Amino acid sequence: MHIVIQGAGRGLGLAFAHHALRAGATKLYLTARNSQDCKGFRQLPPSANIQWFNVDFLNSDQIASTGEAILAAAPHIDRVIVTAGVLHDGEIQPEKRVGALEAEAMLHLYQINAMGPVLFLKSLWPLLRRAHPVTVASLSARVGSISDNQLGGWYSYRASKAALNQYMRTLSIELARYNDQAKIVTLHPGTVETDLSKPYRSQVADGQLKRADESADQLWAVLNRLSARDSGGFFAYDGKPIDF
Ligand SMILES: NC(=O)c1ccc[n+]([C@@H]2O[C@H](COP(=O)([O-])OP(=O)(O)OC[C@H]3O[C@@H](n4cnc5c(N)ncnc54)[C@H](OP(=O)(O)O)[C@@H]3O)[C@@H](O)[C@H]2O)c1
């Protein structure tokens, strides 16, 4: 299996890379913002079967050139997992009130959480559209579901994940016209012990916080069970569909 994992430097992306190796991946194409200086680069065994690339979703030229480099290196792609996601970033914190909305922070989250994944997949389009079974997943979040929003707050994170869900759904419809064996979905990983959830751990009910490897294993199994009929959907770690 030839597998692309965006965001493999840490967190869930790194857990997916470990899982892919255990699952017998032939070749891994891994990305991070600084691929030669990340936890994943230090942790994964050096191997001719692992190739690292730099991608920062705030840089659309780099997204395109990295996509070209992956296309040049990969004979085909069986699975793509896009994991980039930002909830807080330095001064940027999730907004609890409308008064906390700042245009720059809203745009920052939109670029990374919504635009980045679809632009990255655009860069891989020539391989994705070839008629063959390919599975594409982008990590979303249950809080991106509009129908599930009972609590409010986290405006920009929620809105950017809702936009991501819409981009992926739209992409799945276009891709099906060329490759009816393709599956494109968005996934909710649960609440997972990573940098993203660190400031909110105390609010998580006992037994609800997952390790990254546990969540990645569950999501991998969900992806294995999907059929092309599921393409365009939004699924949780337990395989249950989530309403948009
Ligand atoms: N953890 C949870 O509880 C939880 C719950 C629901 C959904 N999710 C979603 O799961 C996904 C993975 O998050 P995580 O929990 O693994 O968090 P994490 O450990 O904080 O990882 C964040 C990932 O996003 C990447 N990223 C950040 N800024 C980026 C940028 N400008 N361009 C490209 N990549 C960028 C990081 O890459 P670098 O290493 O290069 O910075 C890293 O791979 C996210 O989409 C998140 O929204 C997580």
Ligand as a Chemical Component Dictionary entry (heavy atoms), coordinates in Angstrom:
data_LIG
# 
_chem_comp.id                   LIG 
_chem_comp.type                 NON-POLYMER 
_chem_comp.pdbx_formal_charge   0 
_chem_comp.three_letter_code    LIG 
# 
loop_
_chem_comp_atom.comp_id 
_chem_comp_atom.atom_id 
_chem_comp_atom.alt_atom_id 
_chem_comp_atom.type_symbol 
_chem_comp_atom.charge 
_chem_comp_atom.model_Cartn_x 
_chem_comp_atom.model_Cartn_y 
_chem_comp_atom.model_Cartn_z 
_chem_comp_atom.pdbx_ordinal 
LIG N1  N1  N 0  -7.182  15.754 19.780 1  
LIG C1  C1  C 0  -8.505  15.797 19.813 2  
LIG O1  O1  O 0  -9.141  15.647 20.868 3  
LIG C2  C2  C 0  -9.281  16.048 18.532 4  
LIG C3  C3  C 0  -10.691 16.024 18.604 5  
LIG C4  C4  C 0  -11.419 16.243 17.433 6  
LIG C5  C5  C 0  -10.753 16.464 16.227 7  
LIG N2  N2  N 1  -9.379  16.480 16.203 8  
LIG C6  C6  C 0  -8.726  16.735 14.915 9  
LIG O2  O2  O 0  -7.709  15.769 14.689 10 
LIG C7  C7  C 0  -6.693  16.334 13.886 11 
LIG C8  C8  C 0  -5.323  16.019 14.441 12 
LIG O3  O3  O 0  -5.150  16.749 15.636 13 
LIG P1  P1  P 0  -4.232  16.220 16.822 14 
LIG O4  O4  O 0  -5.152  15.890 17.919 15 
LIG O5  O5  O -1 -3.275  15.222 16.320 16 
LIG O6  O6  O 0  -3.518  17.592 17.233 17 
LIG P2  P2  P 0  -1.992  18.027 17.275 18 
LIG O7  O7  O 0  -1.158  16.996 17.944 19 
LIG O8  O8  O 0  -2.041  19.396 17.837 20 
LIG O9  O9  O 0  -1.569  18.039 15.744 21 
LIG C9  C9  C 0  -1.937  19.086 14.891 22 
LIG C10 C10 C 0  -1.517  18.721 13.500 23 
LIG O10 O10 O 0  -1.885  19.823 12.657 24 
LIG C11 C11 C 0  -0.752  20.185 11.883 25 
LIG N3  N3  N 0  -0.734  21.601 11.563 26 
LIG C12 C12 C 0  -0.879  22.648 12.401 27 
LIG N4  N4  N 0  -0.732  23.801 11.721 28 
LIG C13 C13 C 0  -0.485  23.459 10.429 29 
LIG C14 C14 C 0  -0.224  24.188 9.246  30 
LIG N5  N5  N 0  -0.157  25.528 9.238  31 
LIG N6  N6  N 0  -0.014  23.513 8.092  32 
LIG C15 C15 C 0  -0.037  22.161 8.074  33 
LIG N7  N7  N 0  -0.265  21.400 9.165  34 
LIG C16 C16 C 0  -0.484  22.060 10.325 35 
LIG C17 C17 C 0  0.444   19.851 12.779 36 
LIG O11 O11 O 0  1.601   19.768 11.991 37 
LIG P3  P3  P 0  3.063   20.220 12.553 38 
LIG O12 O12 O 0  3.514   19.093 13.435 39 
LIG O13 O13 O 0  3.855   20.355 11.315 40 
LIG O14 O14 O 0  2.854   21.481 13.325 41 
LIG C18 C18 C 0  -0.005  18.532 13.379 42 
LIG O15 O15 O 0  0.266   17.466 12.507 43 
LIG C19 C19 C 0  -7.003  17.827 13.770 44 
LIG O16 O16 O 0  -7.598  18.077 12.510 45 
LIG C20 C20 C 0  -7.997  18.059 14.883 46 
LIG O17 O17 O 0  -8.856  19.133 14.601 47 
LIG C21 C21 C 0  -8.626  16.263 17.326 48 
# 
loop_
_chem_comp_bond.comp_id 
_chem_comp_bond.atom_id_1 
_chem_comp_bond.atom_id_2 
_chem_comp_bond.value_order 
_chem_comp_bond.pdbx_ordinal 
LIG N1  C1  SING 1  
LIG C1  O1  DOUB 2  
LIG C1  C2  SING 3  
LIG C2  C3  SING 4  
LIG C2  C21 DOUB 5  
LIG C3  C4  DOUB 6  
LIG C4  C5  SING 7  
LIG C5  N2  DOUB 8  
LIG N2  C6  SING 9  
LIG N2  C21 SING 10 
LIG C6  O2  SING 11 
LIG C6  C20 SING 12 
LIG O2  C7  SING 13 
LIG C7  C8  SING 14 
LIG C7  C19 SING 15 
LIG C8  O3  SING 16 
LIG O3  P1  SING 17 
LIG P1  O4  DOUB 18 
LIG P1  O5  SING 19 
LIG P1  O6  SING 20 
LIG O6  P2  SING 21 
LIG P2  O7  DOUB 22 
LIG P2  O8  SING 23 
LIG P2  O9  SING 24 
LIG O9  C9  SING 25 
LIG C9  C10 SING 26 
LIG C10 O10 SING 27 
LIG C10 C18 SING 28 
LIG O10 C11 SING 29 
LIG C11 N3  SING 30 
LIG C11 C17 SING 31 
LIG N3  C12 SING 32 
LIG N3  C16 SING 33 
LIG C12 N4  DOUB 34 
LIG N4  C13 SING 35 
LIG C13 C14 SING 36 
LIG C13 C16 DOUB 37 
LIG C14 N5  SING 38 
LIG C14 N6  DOUB 39 
LIG N6  C15 SING 40 
LIG C15 N7  DOUB 41 
LIG N7  C16 SING 42 
LIG C17 O11 SING 43 
LIG C17 C18 SING 44 
LIG O11 P3  SING 45 
LIG P3  O12 DOUB 46 
LIG P3  O13 SING 47 
LIG P3  O14 SING 48 
LIG C18 O15 SING 49 
LIG C19 O16 SING 50 
LIG C19 C20 SING 51 
LIG C20 O17 SING 52 
# 
